Amino acid sequence: MKAIFVTSNENKLREAREILGIWLESASLDLPEPQAVSIADVAVEKARAARAALRDPPHPVLVEDSGLVLEAWNGLPGALTKWFLLSVGNEGLLEMLSSFGDRSARAVCALAVAFPDAPAKVFLGEVPGHVVSAPRGESGFGWDPIFAPENPGGETYAELGARKNEDSHRARAFRAARATLLEG
């Protein structure tokens, strides 16, 4: 099975390969970044653009978008998480959330798979948890140091290290897509 995962993020590529247990080709494209709160909508639009930019290859094209959905902010930053982090970082996000009592959050991943001559299929992975009061942990990337999934130890994704891939939002989305990818 051959598939092309469109990402410039080596961490996401590594995680995707580990989770799926298959080799993915990768392509780094400068795609337009749709602005929407819906992570699934952004992933689908980027998958369509990626398939076109790659000149409609005979293989599935995968595009992943993920974000942190804060319940106190009615779903923000969602698909805009990347832009929040680029602007204010994890510390700024924590500061903006400091006056809110509700720190519950969901880690959400939408994996859009664009097959030749077919509409893109979206596979969602969500993990409930909360935002911690200060960054913790040395591994991971992005908002991993501030998101703690519901787990007995209360560890953040960054504290979980490689164990994150056992049941992360990305793991859930990619595992949901695995059978469809293998069927081709």
N, CA and C of each residue as an Amber inpcrd file, in Angstrom:
protein
   552
   0.8440000  -1.1710000   0.0000000   0.0000000   0.0000000   0.0000000
   0.8870000   1.2310000   0.0000000   0.6000000   2.1480000  -0.8600000
   1.3330000   3.3930000  -0.9130000   0.3740000   4.5320000  -0.6140000
   0.8170000   5.4400000   0.2200000   0.0390000   6.6360000   0.5330000
   1.0130000   7.7750000   0.7580000   0.5420000   8.9790000   0.5450000
   1.3710000  10.1680000   0.7140000   0.7740000  10.9990000   1.8450000
   1.5840000  11.2270000   2.8740000   1.1540000  12.0490000   3.9990000
   1.7400000  13.4370000   3.7920000   0.8810000  14.4300000   3.6630000
   1.3220000  15.7900000   3.4250000   1.4970000  16.4890000   4.7690000
   2.7570000  16.7130000   5.1060000   3.0880000  17.4230000   6.3370000
   4.5240000  17.9170000   6.2480000   4.7830000  19.0380000   6.8550000
   6.1580000  19.5210000   6.9890000   6.6500000  19.2710000   8.4070000
   5.8030000  18.6640000   9.2260000   6.1230000  18.4170000  10.6250000
   6.6680000  16.9920000  10.7770000   7.9680000  16.8860000  10.9820000
   8.6110000  15.5750000  11.1120000   8.0650000  14.7840000  12.3000000
   7.6420000  15.4820000  13.3480000   7.0740000  14.7980000  14.5140000
   5.7600000  14.1140000  14.1540000   4.9110000  14.8080000  13.4000000
   3.6490000  14.2040000  12.9750000   3.8930000  13.0240000  12.0400000
   4.8540000  13.1550000  11.1430000   5.1810000  12.0690000  10.2220000
   5.6620000  10.8430000  10.9910000   6.5530000  11.0530000  11.9440000
   7.0650000   9.9480000  12.7560000   5.9290000   9.2700000  13.5130000
   5.0740000  10.0700000  14.1540000   3.9490000   9.5020000  14.9040000
   3.0100000   8.7250000  13.9850000   2.6980000   9.2770000  12.8180000
   1.7880000   8.6040000  11.8870000   2.3480000   7.2520000  11.4600000
   3.6290000   7.2050000  11.1340000   4.2500000   5.9420000  10.7330000
   4.2250000   4.9270000  11.8660000   4.5110000   5.3900000  13.0810000
   4.5030000   4.4860000  14.2420000   3.0940000   3.9590000  14.5130000
   2.1250000   4.8200000  14.4520000   0.7450000   4.4430000  14.7630000
   0.1960000   3.4700000  13.7230000   0.4000000   3.7740000  12.4440000
  -0.1380000   2.9350000  11.3770000   0.6500000   1.6390000  11.1880000
   1.9230000   1.6880000  11.5370000   2.7590000   0.5150000  11.3160000
   3.0470000   0.2830000   9.8500000   2.9040000   1.3100000   9.0440000
   3.2230000   1.2200000   7.6250000   4.0580000   2.4330000   7.2330000
   4.8080000   2.2830000   6.1540000   5.6310000   3.3840000   5.6730000
   4.7570000   4.3390000   4.8790000   4.8400000   5.5880000   5.1790000
   4.1330000   6.6150000   4.4250000   5.1520000   7.4590000   3.6880000
   4.8940000   7.7090000   2.4190000   5.6810000   8.7120000   1.7080000
   5.3030000  10.0520000   2.3360000   6.1630000  11.0330000   2.1990000
   5.7940000  12.3410000   2.7240000   6.0130000  13.4070000   1.6610000
   5.2370000  14.4410000   1.7750000   5.3690000  15.5910000   0.8860000
   5.1520000  16.8360000   1.7230000   6.0390000  17.7780000   1.5470000
   5.9010000  19.0540000   2.2300000   5.4310000  20.0700000   1.2010000
   4.2000000  20.5100000   1.3450000   3.6110000  21.4570000   0.4050000
   3.2270000  22.7340000   1.1300000   3.3330000  23.8290000   0.4350000
   2.8740000  25.1050000   0.9820000   1.4160000  25.2760000   0.5730000
   0.5350000  24.7090000   1.3780000  -0.8950000  24.7370000   1.0730000
  -1.5560000  25.9490000   1.6930000  -2.6320000  26.4310000   1.0780000
  -3.4070000  27.4800000   1.7390000  -3.9680000  26.9240000   3.0480000
  -3.9730000  27.7450000   4.0490000  -4.4530000  27.3220000   5.3720000
  -5.8420000  27.8990000   5.5800000  -6.8910000  27.1020000   5.3340000
  -8.2490000  27.6100000   5.5420000  -8.4360000  28.0410000   6.9940000
  -9.1360000  29.1070000   7.1960000  -9.3900000  29.5980000   8.5420000
 -10.8030000  29.2050000   8.9570000 -10.8710000  28.2730000   9.8820000
 -12.1450000  27.7940000  10.3960000 -11.9030000  27.2160000  11.7710000
 -12.9170000  27.1500000  12.5780000 -12.7860000  26.5270000  13.8930000
 -12.8580000  25.0110000  13.7550000 -13.6210000  24.5260000  12.7710000
 -13.7950000  23.0900000  12.5720000 -12.5200000  22.4490000  12.0280000
 -11.9490000  21.5770000  12.8080000 -10.7250000  20.8840000  12.4210000
 -10.9840000  19.9860000  11.2140000 -12.1250000  19.3280000  11.1750000
 -12.4570000  18.4470000  10.0440000 -12.5840000  19.2380000   8.7480000
 -13.2300000  20.4000000   8.7900000 -13.3780000  21.2170000   7.5840000
 -12.0250000  21.6380000   7.0360000 -11.1260000  22.0250000   7.9090000
  -9.7900000  22.4360000   7.4850000  -9.0470000  21.2640000   6.8550000
  -9.1210000  20.0930000   7.4730000  -8.4250000  18.9170000   6.9430000
  -8.9280000  18.5480000   5.5540000 -10.2330000  18.5750000   5.3420000
 -10.8010000  18.2270000   4.0360000 -10.3520000  19.2150000   2.9590000
 -10.4120000  20.4940000   3.2560000  -9.9970000  21.5000000   2.2700000
  -8.5210000  21.3610000   1.9300000  -7.7030000  21.1030000   2.9410000
  -6.2730000  20.9350000   2.6870000  -5.9950000  19.6540000   1.9030000
  -6.7630000  18.5980000   2.1350000  -6.5770000  17.3430000   1.3890000
  -6.9080000  17.5510000  -0.0880000  -7.9660000  18.2800000  -0.3620000
  -8.3180000  18.5880000  -1.7590000  -7.2040000  19.3860000  -2.4280000
  -6.7180000  20.3920000  -1.7350000  -5.6460000  21.2330000  -2.2830000
  -4.3620000  20.4250000  -2.4750000  -4.0690000  19.5370000  -1.5350000
  -2.8600000  18.7150000  -1.6330000  -2.9380000  17.7740000  -2.8250000
  -4.0840000  17.1240000  -3.0070000  -4.2520000  16.2060000  -4.1440000
  -4.0330000  16.9590000  -5.4480000  -4.5730000  18.1630000  -5.5600000
  -4.4010000  18.9660000  -6.7720000  -2.9370000  19.3780000  -6.9470000
  -2.2970000  19.8080000  -5.8590000  -0.8990000  20.2400000  -5.9300000
   0.0370000  19.0960000  -6.3170000  -0.3250000  17.8900000  -5.9320000
   0.4800000  16.7080000  -6.2730000   0.0870000  16.1290000  -7.6320000
  -0.7770000  16.8120000  -8.3550000  -1.2370000  16.4230000  -9.6960000
  -1.9760000  15.0940000  -9.7020000  -2.8600000  14.9560000  -8.7390000
  -3.7680000  13.8180000  -8.6500000  -3.0620000  12.4650000  -8.7530000
  -2.2280000  12.1360000  -7.7720000  -1.5040000  10.8620000  -7.8280000
  -2.4620000   9.6690000  -7.7050000  -2.0090000   8.4710000  -8.1190000
  -2.8690000   7.2900000  -8.0550000  -2.9560000   6.6740000  -6.6550000
  -2.4490000   7.3720000  -5.6590000  -2.4060000   6.8780000  -4.2860000
  -3.2320000   7.8010000  -3.3850000  -3.6550000   7.2960000  -2.2330000
  -4.3410000   8.1770000  -1.2790000  -3.4060000   9.2890000  -0.7910000
  -3.9730000  10.4550000  -0.6010000  -3.2480000  11.6000000  -0.0500000
  -3.8470000  11.8920000   1.3150000  -2.9970000  11.9170000   2.3320000
  -3.4460000  12.1310000   3.7050000  -3.0420000  13.5120000   4.1850000
  -3.9760000  14.1860000   4.8040000  -3.7020000  15.4630000   5.4390000
  -4.3330000  15.4280000   6.8180000  -3.5500000  15.7860000   7.7980000
  -4.0140000  15.7660000   9.1840000  -4.0580000  17.1870000   9.7070000
  -5.0880000  17.4850000  10.4480000  -5.1300000  18.7500000  11.1640000
  -5.5680000  18.4260000  12.5780000  -4.9830000  19.1010000  13.5240000
  -5.3370000  18.8240000  14.9100000  -5.3870000  20.1220000  15.6900000
  -5.9940000  20.0350000  16.8380000  -6.0970000  21.2190000  17.6630000
  -6.6010000  20.9000000  19.0460000  -6.5310000  21.8960000  19.8580000
  -6.9750000  21.8260000  21.2330000  -8.3050000  22.5700000  21.3240000
  -9.3280000  21.8760000  21.7680000 -10.6740000  22.4460000  21.8640000
 -10.9530000  22.7110000  23.3390000 -11.0720000  23.9750000  23.6860000
 -11.3160000  24.3640000  25.0770000 -12.8090000  24.5800000  25.2840000
 -13.3560000  23.8760000  26.2440000 -14.7910000  23.9720000  26.5020000
 -15.1870000  25.3700000  26.9720000 -14.3570000  26.0080000  27.7810000
 -14.6660000  27.3500000  28.2890000 -14.7120000  28.3890000  27.1700000
 -14.0710000  28.0910000  26.0540000 -14.0210000  29.0290000  24.9250000
 -14.9200000  28.5670000  23.7700000 -15.8860000  27.7180000  24.0580000
 -16.8430000  27.2560000  23.0470000 -16.1750000  26.6660000  21.8100000
 -15.1180000  25.9110000  22.0160000 -14.4630000  25.2160000  20.9120000
 -13.1920000  25.8490000  20.3940000 -12.9070000  27.0660000  20.7750000
 -11.6410000  27.6860000  20.3740000 -10.5100000  27.0930000  21.2080000
  -9.3020000  27.1040000  20.7660000  -8.8720000  27.5670000  19.4630000
  -9.1230000  26.5730000  18.3300000  -9.4150000  25.3000000  18.6190000
  -9.7490000  24.3440000  17.5620000  -8.6980000  24.3170000  16.4760000
  -9.1510000  24.4660000  15.2250000  -8.2250000  24.4350000  14.0890000
  -7.2930000  25.6410000  14.0750000  -7.5620000  26.6130000  14.9180000
  -6.7160000  27.8070000  14.9950000  -5.6110000  27.6660000  16.0440000
  -5.4830000  26.4940000  16.6460000  -4.4860000  26.2850000  17.7050000
  -3.0890000  26.6430000  17.2330000  -2.7280000  26.2450000  16.0300000
  -1.3970000  26.5500000  15.4860000  -1.1270000  28.0520000  15.5400000
  -2.1250000  28.8340000  15.1620000  -1.9440000  30.2940000  15.1090000
  -1.8800000  30.8860000  16.5090000  -2.6570000  30.3400000  17.4320000
  -2.5690000  30.7840000  18.8240000  -1.1460000  30.5410000  19.3460000
  -0.6290000  29.3430000  19.0940000   0.7030000  29.0020000  19.6060000
   1.7850000  29.8440000  18.9490000   1.6670000  30.1100000  17.6620000
   2.6480000  30.9670000  16.9960000   2.6130000  32.3830000  17.5500000
   1.4380000  32.8420000  17.9410000   1.2960000  34.2070000  18.4400000
   1.6930000  34.3590000  19.9010000   1.2100000  33.4390000  20.7580000
   1.4020000  33.6400000  22.1960000   2.0940000  32.4700000  22.8980000
   2.2570000  31.3520000  22.2130000   2.8980000  30.1890000  22.8240000
   2.0070000  29.5390000  23.8750000   2.5050000  28.4470000  24.4200000
   1.7540000  27.7470000  25.4680000   1.5380000  28.6320000  26.6880000
   2.5660000  29.4070000  27.0500000   2.4550000  30.2610000  28.2340000
   1.3740000  31.3240000  28.0520000   1.2950000  31.9060000  26.8690000
   0.2630000  32.9050000  26.5920000  -1.1290000  32.2980000  26.6070000
  -1.2480000  31.1090000  26.0580000  -2.5380000  30.4190000  26.0700000
  -2.9680000  30.1390000  27.5060000  -2.0160000  29.7080000  28.3300000
  -2.3220000  29.4600000  29.7450000  -2.7380000  30.7420000  30.4520000
  -2.0750000  31.8380000  30.1490000  -2.4060000  33.1230000  30.7630000
  -3.8220000  33.5530000  30.3700000  -4.1660000  33.3800000  29.1030000
  -5.5070000  33.7600000  28.6460000  -6.5840000  32.8880000  29.2810000
  -6.2420000  31.6580000  29.6270000  -7.2080000  30.7370000  30.2150000
  -7.2720000  30.8710000  31.7410000  -6.3400000  31.6060000  32.3250000
  -6.1990000  31.6450000  33.7880000  -7.4480000  32.1470000  34.5210000
  -8.2360000  33.0020000  33.9190000  -9.4220000  33.5240000  34.6160000
 -10.6590000  32.6390000  34.4360000 -10.5160000  31.5410000  33.7160000
 -11.6370000  30.6350000  33.4960000 -11.5540000  29.4710000  34.4710000
 -12.6490000  29.1470000  35.0910000 -12.6750000  28.0280000  36.0320000
 -12.6680000  26.6800000  35.3360000 -13.2450000  26.6280000  34.1600000
 -13.3410000  25.3730000  33.4170000 -12.0950000  25.1950000  32.5550000
 -11.2930000  24.1900000  32.8660000 -10.0780000  23.9250000  32.1030000
 -10.2120000  22.6460000  31.2800000 -11.4470000  22.1380000  31.1690000
 -11.6400000  20.9150000  30.3930000 -11.3830000  21.2080000  28.9140000
 -10.8500000  20.1980000  28.2510000 -10.4560000  20.3610000  26.8540000
 -10.5230000  19.0110000  26.1550000 -10.4700000  19.0720000  24.8480000
 -10.3800000  17.8650000  24.0340000  -9.2480000  18.0480000  23.0440000
  -8.4380000  17.0220000  22.9090000  -7.4470000  16.9770000  21.8420000
  -8.1580000  16.3430000  20.6610000  -8.1690000  17.0290000  19.5140000
  -8.9080000  16.5460000  18.3550000  -7.9890000  16.4640000  17.1470000
  -8.0960000  15.3570000  16.4390000  -7.3650000  15.1610000  15.1960000
  -8.3500000  14.7570000  14.1150000  -8.2580000  15.4180000  12.9820000
  -9.0370000  15.0350000  11.8060000  -8.0540000  14.6250000  10.7270000
  -8.1700000  13.3860000  10.2930000  -7.3400000  12.8760000   9.2090000
  -8.2170000  12.7880000   7.9680000  -7.9010000  13.5830000   6.9690000
  -8.6300000  13.5390000   5.7050000  -7.8220000  12.7030000   4.7270000
  -8.4910000  11.7210000   4.1400000  -7.8590000  10.8490000   3.1550000
  -8.5500000  11.0960000   1.8260000  -7.7860000  11.6400000   0.8760000
  -8.3210000  11.9440000  -0.4540000  -7.8590000  10.8590000  -1.4210000
  -8.8080000  10.0350000  -1.8220000  -8.5400000   8.9670000  -2.7800000
  -8.7120000   9.5110000  -4.1980000  -8.0870000   8.8650000  -5.1820000
  -8.3250000   9.2940000  -6.5660000  -9.8080000   9.1530000  -6.9120000
 -10.3390000  10.1410000  -7.5790000 -11.7180000  10.1190000  -8.0920000
 -12.7730000   9.8210000  -7.0280000 -12.5720000  10.3160000  -5.8260000
 -13.5610000  10.1170000  -4.7590000 -13.4630000  11.2870000  -3.7820000
 -14.5660000  11.5780000  -3.1090000 -14.4920000  12.6400000  -2.0960000
 -13.6060000  12.1940000  -0.9280000 -13.0230000  13.1550000  -0.2650000
 -12.1720000  12.8540000   0.8800000 -13.0070000  12.2610000   2.0170000
 -12.4290000  11.2960000   2.7050000 -13.0470000  10.7200000   3.8940000
 -12.3250000  11.2890000   5.1060000 -13.0930000  11.5850000   6.1360000
 -12.5050000  12.1490000   7.3600000 -12.6220000  11.1370000   8.4920000
 -11.5320000  10.9500000   9.1950000 -11.4740000  10.0710000  10.3570000
 -11.0930000  10.9300000  11.5480000 -11.9560000  10.9330000  12.5670000
 -11.7360000  11.7820000  13.7400000 -11.1940000  10.9820000  14.9110000
 -10.3330000  11.6210000  15.6480000  -9.8530000  11.0780000  16.9050000
  -9.9480000  12.1670000  17.9580000 -10.6000000  11.8670000  19.0670000
 -10.7470000  12.8500000  20.1550000 -10.3570000  12.2080000  21.4730000
  -9.6800000  12.9890000  22.2940000  -9.3010000  12.5350000  23.6270000
  -9.6930000  13.6260000  24.6220000 -10.5720000  13.3080000  25.5750000
 -10.9220000  14.3010000  26.5900000  -9.7970000  14.4570000  27.6050000
  -9.7560000  15.6140000  28.2010000  -8.7430000  15.8800000  29.2220000
  -8.9100000  17.2900000  29.7540000  -7.7850000  17.8820000  30.1350000
  -7.8300000  19.2590000  30.6270000  -6.4910000  19.9430000  30.3760000
  -6.5260000  21.2580000  30.4870000  -5.3170000  22.0570000  30.3480000
  -4.7400000  22.2580000  31.7460000  -3.4680000  21.9370000  31.8970000
  -2.8040000  22.0710000  33.1950000  -2.4480000  23.5390000  33.4500000
  -2.0260000  23.8600000  34.6620000  -1.7640000  25.2560000  35.0080000
  -0.3850000  25.7530000  34.5630000   0.5500000  24.8290000  34.2990000
   1.8860000  25.2050000  33.8400000   2.4260000  24.0780000  32.9640000
   3.2420000  24.4130000  31.9540000   3.7840000  23.3660000  31.0870000
   4.5600000  22.3200000  31.8830000   4.3810000  21.0490000  31.4740000
   5.0730000  19.9410000  32.1350000   5.5360000  18.9350000  31.0910000
   6.7410000  18.4230000  31.2830000   7.2490000  17.3680000  30.4220000
   8.2570000  17.8610000  29.4110000   9.0730000  16.9310000  28.9490000
  10.1700000  17.2830000  28.0430000   9.9890000  16.7530000  26.6280000
   9.0780000  15.8120000  26.4270000   8.9330000  15.2620000  25.0830000
   7.7180000  15.8790000  24.4110000   7.4530000  15.4360000  23.1980000
   6.3000000  15.9490000  22.4860000   6.6100000  17.2510000  21.7780000
   5.5500000  17.8930000  21.2900000   5.6950000  19.1360000  20.5470000
   4.3880000  19.9130000  20.6310000   4.4140000  21.1440000  20.1690000
   3.2040000  21.9690000  20.1850000   2.6480000  22.1330000  21.5880000
   1.3860000  21.8000000  21.7570000   0.7040000  21.9820000  23.0420000
   0.7770000  20.7410000  23.9330000   1.6010000  19.7710000  23.5850000
   1.7550000  18.5660000  24.4070000   2.0820000  18.8730000  25.8800000
   2.8890000  19.9030000  26.1860000   3.2120000  20.1670000  27.6000000
   2.0590000  20.7230000  28.4340000   0.9620000  21.1530000  27.7940000
  -0.1190000  21.7560000  28.5850000  -1.4110000  20.9500000  28.5660000
  -1.4780000  19.8630000  27.7880000  -2.6900000  19.0580000  27.7220000
  -2.4800000  17.7350000  28.4430000  -3.3560000  17.4650000  29.4200000
  -3.3270000  16.1920000  30.1520000  -4.5820000  15.4080000  29.7900000
  -4.4170000  14.2920000  29.0620000  -5.5800000  13.4700000  28.7650000
  -6.0830000  12.8230000  30.0430000  -7.3260000  12.3920000  30.0200000
  -7.8490000  11.6630000  31.1750000  -7.0480000  10.3730000  31.3020000
  -6.1900000  10.3360000  32.2930000  -5.4220000   9.1230000  32.5800000
  -5.1500000   9.0860000  34.0680000  -4.9270000   7.9120000  34.6100000
  -4.7830000   7.7870000  36.0580000  -3.6750000   8.6490000  36.6600000
  -2.5800000   8.8580000  35.9230000  -1.4680000   9.6250000  36.4710000
  -1.5760000  11.1150000  36.2640000  -2.5220000  11.5670000  35.4460000
  -2.6740000  12.9930000  35.1920000  -1.5220000  13.5970000  34.4110000
  -0.7620000  12.7630000  33.7050000   0.3980000  13.2440000  32.9590000
  -0.0290000  13.9840000  31.6940000   0.7760000  14.9630000  31.3000000
   0.5570000  15.6470000  30.0280000   1.0750000  14.7640000  28.9070000
   0.6820000  15.0930000  27.6850000   1.2300000  14.3750000  26.5370000
   2.7570000  14.4210000  26.5550000   3.3290000  15.5560000  26.9240000
   4.7900000  15.7010000  26.9510000   5.4320000  14.8310000  28.0320000
   4.7110000  14.5550000  29.1070000   5.2290000  13.6640000  30.1510000
   5.0730000  12.1980000  29.7600000   4.0850000  11.8940000  28.9280000
   3.8510000  10.5110000  28.5160000   4.9250000   9.9970000  27.5690000
   5.5770000  10.8740000  26.8430000   6.6000000  10.4520000  25.8930000
   6.0150000   9.5470000  24.8250000   6.7030000   8.4340000  24.5460000
   6.2610000   7.5040000  23.5060000   4.9200000   6.8600000  23.8450000
   4.5630000   6.8180000  25.1270000   3.2660000   6.2430000  25.5160000
   2.0970000   7.0680000  24.9700000   2.3660000   8.3060000  24.5890000
   1.3160000   9.1540000  24.0100000   0.6730000   8.4530000  22.8140000
   1.4620000   7.8070000  21.9760000   0.9490000   7.1900000  20.7500000
   0.0450000   5.9870000  21.0010000   0.0130000   5.4920000  22.2270000
  -0.8530000   4.3560000  22.5330000  -2.3240000   4.7380000  22.4260000
  -2.6660000   5.9840000  22.7900000  -4.0760000   6.3690000  22.7510000
  -4.2620000   7.8820000  22.6210000  -3.5080000   8.5160000  21.7510000
  -3.6610000   9.9570000  21.5430000  -4.7700000  10.2430000  20.5360000
  -5.1020000  11.4890000  20.3820000  -6.0740000  11.9130000  19.3780000
  -5.6110000  11.5070000  17.9780000  -4.3190000  11.6530000  17.7200000
  -3.7720000  11.2680000  16.4220000  -3.8280000   9.7510000  16.2420000
  -3.5050000   9.0080000  17.3010000  -3.5640000   7.5440000  17.2360000
  -4.9810000   7.0860000  16.9190000  -5.9640000   7.6970000  17.5490000
  -7.3540000   7.2970000  17.3160000  -7.7750000   7.5790000  15.8750000
  -7.3970000   8.7240000  15.3370000  -7.7770000   9.0620000  13.9620000
  -7.0740000   8.1480000  12.9540000  -5.7770000   7.9460000  13.1280000
  -5.0400000   7.1120000  12.1730000  -5.4540000   5.6470000  12.2710000
  -5.7270000   5.1760000  13.4650000  -6.2010000   3.7840000  13.5900000
  -7.5730000   3.6170000  12.9520000  -8.4170000   4.6340000  13.0680000
  -9.7300000   4.5670000  12.4340000  -9.5990000   4.4970000  10.9150000
  -8.5480000   5.0970000  10.3640000  -8.3420000   5.1220000   8.9100000
  -7.5680000   3.9050000   8.3950000  -6.9260000   3.1850000   9.2770000
  -5.9970000   2.1230000   8.8580000  -6.6550000   1.1020000   7.9270000
  -7.7940000   0.5590000   8.2780000  -8.4430000  -0.4670000   7.4520000
  -8.7900000   0.0930000   6.0740000  -9.2930000   1.3200000   6.0350000
  -9.6390000   1.9430000   4.7620000  -8.3920000   2.1350000   3.8970000
  -7.3000000   2.5150000   4.5150000  -6.0520000   2.7030000   3.7650000
  -5.5350000   1.3740000   3.2150000  -5.5980000   0.3360000   4.0190000
  -5.0890000  -0.9520000   3.5830000  -5.9530000  -1.5620000   2.4720000
  -7.2440000  -1.2360000   2.4840000  -8.1280000  -1.6960000   1.4160000
  -7.8210000  -0.9810000   0.1030000  -7.3090000   0.2480000   0.2320000
  -6.9460000   1.0200000  -0.9470000  -8.1190000   1.6810000  -1.5720000
